[in-house]
Amino acid sequence: RVLGLSGRGGPRRKLSGGNSAYITIGELKLSSHKKVEAHRSALEEAVLGPLDSARRRLPKNALTVEEQIDVLVEQATDANLLGRTYVGWKPWL
């Protein structure tokens, strides 16, 4: 199973104003990967970001388009998340 492709309502939640950080956390909870299971709480904290982040401040659902954009851009540019890339990731493939 590939994260983000669980078929458990992720796309629907995104289109209906879901907070992408909480959608990511939902996908982490579905993972059976041993390292994810061992470090789940630390990964969830990393996904939510700093205490003053939009990801934490905004609700799990019913975000406006602007709020969704803020959360997505913040999540996509977070150096802490970017530094946790899967060790076997090969973006050139």
Secondary structure, DSSP 8 states (H G I E B T S, - for coil): --TT---SSHHHHHHTT--HHHHHHHHHHH---HHHHHTHHHHHHHHH-STT-HHHHS-SS---HHHHHHHHHHHHT-HHHHTT--TT--TT-
